[in-house]
Amino acid sequence: MREARSRERVALSGLNDARKVLLLNLIETYFVLTAAERRKLERRLSEKRYREVKKMQLTWLEKIERQGRKEGEKAGLLKGKRDTLLRLLTTKFGPLPKETVSRLREIESLRQLDGYLDRVLDARSLSEMGLGNSTVHPTRRAR
């Protein structure tokens, strides 16, 4: 079967992982298989000769899934911390200026959000938080 042989050649090519991923993606995209052909391919890939191909596919898939999970976790943490910060600031200082809300929603740094969250209990104003006209950095405590 051509697809199995193509995958084997990629697995044994000596190329780096990134190039192997690109080639495998190309093969999977342009070798359109029927359900019967897909089953035949899976049977063939389970043969001893093609074990390296199967191993490479699983490794590649695991890396992509792991990266996706990390990105998803970070996105979830960012959203949660942003929402918490906005809620705490609104509870403490009342309705927030649109510019402040926009600015906080654009923050992509967990560390920066943590800095604001650490300061929210002690701050007496948005300026003390570094969110008004003041230039106080959010990771430094006001004295």
N, C-alpha and C positions, 0 to 999 in steps of 0.2 A: 504494500500500500504506500503510495507516494507520500502522503502526509506523515506517516510514521517514519519513513526514511528521511524525510526532510527534517523532522524534529531531531532524529538521531544525529544527523550531520551537524545541526546547530549545537547540540549538547556536547559533541566531541570536537568542536571547531577550535577551541582554544581562545575564542573571543572573550572579552570581559563580560560580566553579567549584564550590563546595560545593553550591550549590542545583542546579546542572546535574547533578552526580553523583546527588543525591537523586532528581531527576526521571527521569534515565535508569534508575536502579535500579528505580523504580516502573514504568516502561514495560516493562522487561525482566521484571519479576516478574509483571505482570498481563496482558501480551500473550503468551499461551502459543501457540507456533507449532509446527506440524508440521515434519518434516525438509524437506519440499518448500518450505514457506513460509519457513523459515530460509534455504535456498539462494537463493530469490527475493529475500529481504531483502538478503542479502550482495551479490548481483548489483546490486541497486538502489543500495546504499550505495557501490558502486564507480563509479557514474556521476558525472560532473562536478558535477552539481547538489548531490550529497550529500557532496562531498569534505570540507567543513567538519565535518560530522557524524562522518565516519570519523576525521578528525584529532583531534577532541575525544575520541572514544572511546579512541583509542590513547594520547593524552596522559593521560587519566584512569587508564587501566589501568597505564601506566608509573609514574605517581605512587603508585598503590596497591601495585604490586609493589616499588618502591623502598623505600617505607615498611615493607613486610613484611620485606624483606631486612634493613633496618637493625635492626628489632626482633628479628629472628631472630639476627643477628650479636651484638647486645648480650646477648641471653639466653644464647647459646652462650659468650660471653666470661665472663659472670657465673658460669655453671655451672662452666666450666673453672677459673677462678680460685678459686672456693669449694672445689672438689674438691682442687685443688693445695694450698691453704692447710690444709685439714683433714688431708691426707696428710702434709704437712711437720710440722704441729703434733703429730700422732699419732706420727710417727717420732721427733721430738725429745723430747716430753714423756710419751709413753705414751698410754693410753686417755684420751680427753677427757670431761669431765663433759657430761651430756646437755644441760644449759643452755647450755654453750659451743657445742656443735654446733648446737643450735637457733638460737642468736643469730647464728652465722656463716651459716647457711643462709637467714636472713631478710635479709641485707645485699643491697641493690639498687644500691649505688654501686660502680662500678669503681674509683674513686679511693680509697674506703675500703678495699676489698680489697687494692689495690696498697700502701696504707700498712701493712697487716698483713704482706703478703708481703715488703716491704722490711725489716721488723723481725725476722722470724722467725729469721734466721741469728744475730743478735746477742743476742737475748733469752735470759735464763737461766731465765725462768719465764713462766707464763701471765699473772701479774700484771704483769710487765714489758711484756708484749704489750698490756696494757690489757684482758685477758680474764678477769682474776681479780677480786679485791676492789679492786685499784688502779683509778684513773680516768685513767691515762695515755692520751692520745689516740693512735690508731694511726698518724697521719701524722707524729708528732713522735718523733725518736729519743731514747731514754733516754740520759742522760749518766752 
